[in-house]
Amino acid sequence: MIDYESDIKLNDLNLEKGKYAVFCWDKKDFYHMVSIIDNILYDKDDKSLELYTITIYKTKVD
């Protein structure tokens, strides 16, 4: 788990290759979880790129 400052938007993230689940929000009352696999965002809405990160979860490779 990686905690980020709340001023970093999904659009500004620079993640290394891997699988991530990112918990984010709009700094109001909307919270959302997105998946990012090898730097590709998998979400139904491009507006997610404007959300602010709260926590990033990375899968571990055995």
BAMIFI-214889 format. One record per atom (N, C-alpha, C, O): residue number from 1; y, x, z; atom name; residue in one letter. Coordinates in nm, 3 decimals. Last residue first. Layout:
N
{r NUM, {Y, X, Z}, CA, A} ...
END
This chain:
62
{r 62, {-1.304, 0.499, -0.668}, N, D} {r 62, {-1.406, 0.577, -0.596}, CA, D} {r 62, {-1.464, 0.687, -0.679}, C, D} {r 62, {-1.550, 0.761, -0.632}, O, D} {r 61, {-0.969, 0.421, -0.661}, N, V} {r 61, {-1.081, 0.455, -0.749}, CA, V} {r 61, {-1.178, 0.541, -0.669}, C, V} {r 61, {-1.140, 0.641, -0.610}, O, V} {r 60, {-0.787, 0.151, -0.530}, N, K} {r 60, {-0.842, 0.285, -0.513}, CA, K} {r 60, {-0.960, 0.304, -0.604}, C, K} {r 60, {-1.042, 0.214, -0.622}, O, K} {r 59, {-0.502, -0.024, -0.645}, N, T} {r 59, {-0.646, -0.017, -0.625}, CA, T} {r 59, {-0.688, 0.129, -0.610}, C, T} {r 59, {-0.630, 0.218, -0.672}, O, T} {r 58, {-0.203, -0.074, -0.463}, N, K} {r 58, {-0.272, -0.002, -0.570}, CA, K} {r 58, {-0.421, 0.000, -0.539}, C, K} {r 58, {-0.462, 0.023, -0.426}, O, K} {r 57, {0.064, -0.288, -0.404}, N, Y} {r 57, {-0.074, -0.257, -0.367}, CA, Y} {r 57, {-0.140, -0.190, -0.485}, C, Y} {r 57, {-0.136, -0.242, -0.597}, O, Y} {r 56, {0.389, -0.289, -0.294}, N, I} {r 56, {0.303, -0.259, -0.409}, CA, I} {r 56, {0.167, -0.220, -0.355}, C, I} {r 56, {0.155, -0.131, -0.272}, O, I} {r 55, {0.638, -0.515, -0.176}, N, T} {r 55, {0.524, -0.427, -0.149}, CA, T} {r 55, {0.442, -0.409, -0.275}, C, T} {r 55, {0.427, -0.502, -0.354}, O, T} {r 54, {0.881, -0.597, -0.297}, N, I} {r 54, {0.865, -0.595, -0.152}, CA, I} {r 54, {0.756, -0.495, -0.117}, C, I} {r 54, {0.778, -0.402, -0.040}, O, I} {r 53, {1.113, -0.579, -0.569}, N, T} {r 53, {0.984, -0.547, -0.509}, CA, T} {r 53, {0.991, -0.553, -0.356}, C, T} {r 53, {1.092, -0.520, -0.295}, O, T} {r 52, {1.282, -0.848, -0.725}, N, Y} {r 52, {1.289, -0.727, -0.643}, CA, Y} {r 52, {1.156, -0.704, -0.573}, C, Y} {r 52, {1.094, -0.798, -0.523}, O, Y} {r 51, {1.287, -0.963, -1.069}, N, L} {r 51, {1.258, -0.980, -0.926}, CA, L} {r 51, {1.259, -0.845, -0.855}, C, L} {r 51, {1.238, -0.741, -0.917}, O, L} {r 50, {1.310, -0.926, -1.338}, N, E} {r 50, {1.435, -0.926, -1.261}, CA, E} {r 50, {1.412, -0.947, -1.111}, C, E} {r 50, {1.508, -0.949, -1.034}, O, E} {r 49, {1.060, -0.961, -1.439}, N, L} {r 49, {1.115, -0.826, -1.442}, CA, L} {r 49, {1.244, -0.816, -1.361}, C, L} {r 49, {1.282, -0.706, -1.321}, O, L} {r 48, {1.016, -1.232, -1.446}, N, S} {r 48, {0.963, -1.157, -1.332}, CA, S} {r 48, {1.020, -1.016, -1.327}, C, S} {r 48, {1.029, -0.957, -1.219}, O, S} {r 47, {1.087, -1.332, -1.687}, N, K} {r 47, {1.189, -1.333, -1.582}, CA, K} {r 47, {1.144, -1.256, -1.458}, C, K} {r 47, {1.227, -1.219, -1.375}, O, K} {r 46, {0.868, -1.350, -1.850}, N, D} {r 46, {0.942, -1.223, -1.852}, CA, D} {r 46, {1.051, -1.218, -1.746}, C, D} {r 46, {1.104, -1.110, -1.718}, O, D} {r 45, {0.575, -1.502, -1.738}, N, D} {r 45, {0.719, -1.518, -1.754}, CA, D} {r 45, {0.788, -1.381, -1.750}, C, D} {r 45, {0.768, -1.306, -1.655}, O, D} {r 44, {0.312, -1.461, -1.679}, N, K} {r 44, {0.343, -1.561, -1.782}, CA, K} {r 44, {0.491, -1.568, -1.817}, C, K} {r 44, {0.528, -1.633, -1.914}, O, K} {r 43, {0.203, -1.122, -1.661}, N, D} {r 43, {0.263, -1.239, -1.600}, CA, D} {r 43, {0.303, -1.335, -1.711}, C, D} {r 43, {0.327, -1.292, -1.825}, O, D} {r 42, {0.137, -0.809, -1.638}, N, Y} {r 42, {0.061, -0.927, -1.676}, CA, Y} {r 42, {0.115, -1.045, -1.597}, C, Y} {r 42, {0.080, -1.066, -1.481}, O, Y} {r 41, {0.285, -0.519, -1.757}, N, L} {r 41, {0.301, -0.633, -1.667}, CA, L} {r 41, {0.224, -0.752, -1.721}, C, L} {r 41, {0.242, -0.791, -1.837}, O, L} {r 40, {0.155, -0.204, -1.783}, N, I} {r 40, {0.175, -0.328, -1.857}, CA, I} {r 40, {0.177, -0.443, -1.756}, C, I} {r 40, {0.082, -0.462, -1.680}, O, I} {r 39, {0.082, 0.033, -1.655}, N, N} {r 39, {0.224, 0.011, -1.687}, CA, N} {r 39, {0.250, -0.110, -1.776}, C, N} {r 39, {0.355, -0.118, -1.838}, O, N} {r 38, {-0.191, -0.015, -1.595}, N, D} {r 38, {-0.150, 0.093, -1.685}, CA, D} {r 38, {-0.011, 0.068, -1.744}, C, D} {r 38, {0.011, 0.079, -1.864}, O, D} {r 37, {-0.113, -0.329, -1.491}, N, I} {r 37, {-0.226, -0.244, -1.522}, CA, I} {r 37, {-0.182, -0.144, -1.629}, C, I} {r 37, {-0.142, -0.182, -1.738}, O, I} {r 36, {0.012, -0.532, -1.252}, N, I} {r 36, {0.054, -0.431, -1.349}, CA, I} {r 36, {-0.066, -0.338, -1.368}, C, I} {r 36, {-0.114, -0.277, -1.273}, O, I} {r 35, {0.061, -0.867, -1.149}, N, S} {r 35, {-0.028, -0.751, -1.166}, CA, S} {r 35, {0.026, -0.662, -1.275}, C, S} {r 35, {0.077, -0.708, -1.377}, O, S} {r 34, {0.264, -1.025, -0.898}, N, V} {r 34, {0.231, -0.994, -1.037}, CA, V} {r 34, {0.132, -0.878, -1.039}, C, V} {r 34, {0.122, -0.801, -0.944}, O, V} {r 33, {0.372, -1.284, -0.695}, N, M} {r 33, {0.282, -1.169, -0.703}, CA, M} {r 33, {0.248, -1.149, -0.850}, C, M} {r 33, {0.209, -1.243, -0.919}, O, M} {r 32, {0.674, -1.403, -0.538}, N, H} {r 32, {0.580, -1.401, -0.651}, CA, H} {r 32, {0.494, -1.275, -0.644}, C, H} {r 32, {0.539, -1.172, -0.593}, O, H} {r 31, {0.914, -1.627, -0.398}, N, Y} {r 31, {0.826, -1.512, -0.384}, CA, Y} {r 31, {0.719, -1.520, -0.490}, C, Y} {r 31, {0.677, -1.629, -0.530}, O, Y} {r 30, {1.230, -1.752, -0.354}, N, F} {r 30, {1.118, -1.747, -0.448}, CA, F} {r 30, {1.042, -1.616, -0.430}, C, F} {r 30, {1.098, -1.508, -0.446}, O, F} {r 29, {1.466, -1.762, -0.212}, N, D} {r 29, {1.350, -1.833, -0.156}, CA, D} {r 29, {1.229, -1.833, -0.248}, C, D} {r 29, {1.134, -1.906, -0.223}, O, D} {r 28, {1.614, -1.477, -0.248}, N, K} {r 28, {1.653, -1.610, -0.201}, CA, K} {r 28, {1.531, -1.674, -0.139}, C, K} {r 28, {1.497, -1.644, -0.024}, O, K} {r 27, {1.531, -1.251, -0.372}, N, K} {r 27, {1.628, -1.235, -0.263}, CA, K} {r 27, {1.685, -1.369, -0.217}, C, K} {r 27, {1.791, -1.375, -0.155}, O, K} {r 26, {1.316, -1.300, -0.531}, N, D} {r 26, {1.446, -1.307, -0.595}, CA, D} {r 26, {1.562, -1.293, -0.495}, C, D} {r 26, {1.677, -1.320, -0.529}, O, D} {r 25, {1.028, -1.075, -0.493}, N, W} {r 25, {1.107, -1.195, -0.466}, CA, W} {r 25, {1.242, -1.189, -0.535}, C, W} {r 25, {1.279, -1.085, -0.590}, O, W} {r 24, {0.681, -0.956, -0.489}, N, C} {r 24, {0.825, -0.945, -0.516}, CA, C} {r 24, {0.895, -1.077, -0.487}, C, C} {r 24, {0.830, -1.179, -0.461}, O, C} {r 23, {0.405, -0.754, -0.491}, N, F} {r 23, {0.464, -0.869, -0.423}, CA, F} {r 23, {0.615, -0.855, -0.436}, C, F} {r 23, {0.670, -0.752, -0.397}, O, F} {r 22, {0.185, -0.642, -0.726}, N, V} {r 22, {0.320, -0.623, -0.674}, CA, V} {r 22, {0.371, -0.755, -0.618}, C, V} {r 22, {0.379, -0.855, -0.690}, O, V} {r 21, {-0.097, -0.460, -0.773}, N, A} {r 21, {-0.051, -0.595, -0.745}, CA, A} {r 21, {0.082, -0.579, -0.675}, C, A} {r 21, {0.091, -0.509, -0.574}, O, A} {r 20, {-0.222, -0.231, -1.017}, N, Y} {r 20, {-0.133, -0.264, -0.907}, CA, Y} {r 20, {-0.116, -0.415, -0.895}, C, Y} {r 20, {-0.120, -0.487, -0.994}, O, Y} {r 19, {-0.406, 0.032, -1.149}, N, K} {r 19, {-0.400, -0.113, -1.131}, CA, K} {r 19, {-0.323, -0.144, -1.004}, C, K} {r 19, {-0.354, -0.092, -0.897}, O, K} {r 18, {-0.278, 0.301, -1.357}, N, G} {r 18, {-0.362, 0.244, -1.254}, CA, G} {r 18, {-0.344, 0.094, -1.250}, C, G} {r 18, {-0.277, 0.035, -1.335}, O, G} {r 17, {-0.035, 0.556, -1.412}, N, K} {r 17, {-0.143, 0.470, -1.463}, CA, K} {r 17, {-0.232, 0.425, -1.349}, C, K} {r 17, {-0.258, 0.500, -1.255}, O, K} {r 16, {0.256, 0.525, -1.197}, N, E} {r 16, {0.158, 0.602, -1.272}, CA, E} {r 16, {0.047, 0.508, -1.318}, C, E} {r 16, {0.037, 0.395, -1.271}, O, E} {r 15, {0.557, 0.338, -1.243}, N, L} {r 15, {0.428, 0.356, -1.177}, CA, L} {r 15, {0.337, 0.441, -1.263}, C, L} {r 15, {0.339, 0.433, -1.386}, O, L} {r 14, {0.857, 0.277, -1.196}, N, N} {r 14, {0.792, 0.376, -1.280}, CA, N} {r 14, {0.661, 0.412, -1.210}, C, N} {r 14, {0.656, 0.504, -1.129}, O, N} {r 13, {1.068, -0.010, -1.198}, N, L} {r 13, {0.954, 0.063, -1.143}, CA, L} {r 13, {0.899, 0.161, -1.245}, C, L} {r 13, {0.895, 0.133, -1.365}, O, L} {r 12, {1.263, -0.170, -1.302}, N, D} {r 12, {1.299, -0.031, -1.275}, CA, D} {r 12, {1.183, 0.052, -1.219}, C, D} {r 12, {1.199, 0.172, -1.196}, O, D} {r 11, {1.158, -0.426, -1.319}, N, N} {r 11, {1.198, -0.360, -1.443}, CA, N} {r 11, {1.226, -0.211, -1.424}, C, N} {r 11, {1.215, -0.133, -1.519}, O, N} {r 10, {1.144, -0.498, -1.054}, N, L} {r 10, {1.020, -0.467, -1.127}, CA, L} {r 10, {1.050, -0.389, -1.254}, C, L} {r 10, {0.977, -0.297, -1.291}, O, L} {r 9, {1.410, -0.335, -0.872}, N, K} {r 9, {1.356, -0.445, -0.951}, CA, K} {r 9, {1.227, -0.400, -1.020}, C, K} {r 9, {1.204, -0.281, -1.041}, O, K} {r 8, {1.494, -0.240, -0.554}, N, I} {r 8, {1.429, -0.195, -0.677}, CA, I} {r 8, {1.367, -0.314, -0.748}, C, I} {r 8, {1.284, -0.385, -0.693}, O, I} {r 7, {1.590, -0.312, -0.309}, N, D} {r 7, {1.685, -0.313, -0.419}, CA, D} {r 7, {1.625, -0.264, -0.550}, C, D} {r 7, {1.697, -0.247, -0.649}, O, D} {r 6, {1.414, -0.284, -0.098}, N, S} {r 6, {1.426, -0.417, -0.159}, CA, S} {r 6, {1.525, -0.423, -0.275}, C, S} {r 6, {1.544, -0.529, -0.333}, O, S} {r 5, {1.206, 0.000, -0.122}, N, E} {r 5, {1.333, -0.059, -0.082}, CA, E} {r 5, {1.350, -0.189, -0.159}, C, E} {r 5, {1.305, -0.201, -0.273}, O, E} {r 4, {0.850, -0.045, -0.078}, N, Y} {r 4, {0.968, -0.001, -0.153}, CA, Y} {r 4, {1.093, -0.063, -0.093}, C, Y} {r 4, {1.087, -0.164, -0.022}, O, Y} {r 3, {0.540, 0.062, 0.038}, N, D} {r 3, {0.658, -0.021, 0.065}, CA, D} {r 3, {0.777, 0.039, -0.007}, C, D} {r 3, {0.802, 0.159, 0.001}, O, D} {r 2, {0.220, 0.055, -0.083}, N, I} {r 2, {0.345, 0.130, -0.094}, CA, I} {r 2, {0.459, 0.034, -0.065}, C, I} {r 2, {0.473, -0.067, -0.134}, O, I} {r 1, {-0.117, 0.085, 0.000}, N, M} {r 1, {0.000, 0.000, 0.000}, CA, M} {r 1, {0.124, 0.090, 0.000}, C, M} {r 1, {0.130, 0.188, 0.074}, O, M} 
END
